[in-house]
Amino acid sequence: MLRQHTPSHELCPERTLAALSLADARARRLARSWSLQPADREDARQAILLDVVERSHRFDPQRGSWAAFVHVVSRHAALDLTRKMRKQRADDVSAADQCGGCDPAEGLHLRLDLHKALKRLPKEAQRIVGVIANASSVTDAQQCSALPPASFYRALRDLRLRLIAAGVRPSIHKRLAA
């Protein structure tokens, strides 16, 4: 049986399945890393797959296999999504830092949310919270911790992002409207 040659820019069923499989794997990895909801994971999968389809015309079988091409393209698409999510979370942190005086009820809800989120943190992050809670400033906390400054501030940034991902942040809509 003769096998027909598929032009390098066309997506045959085998190539489509390979692209779907790799896009799904990348999206699952992103979802685990960023604690994404199922709908966000599906959005990531579709964005990665769309990137593969849009770039499929660049595939050259002389330079490598379809699987290698999809692997590279999906990796770049996942990195782009990671950069976007990192920027979004950094923007959320900056906006949360601008919140000054919140009303007492909002403060109570924030404390309750914080208490729930702290229970779910990894042990290392819980240790950093303990050091910060017992220090008079973040600088003092860094000096009291056993971590080098760069590692401490990286862990502190990770802690802030984990808390934001858990939904713990002051409401800033009133502050921004003023």
Order of alpha helices (4+ residues) and beta strands (2+ residues): alpha-alpha-alpha-alpha-alpha-alpha-alpha-alpha
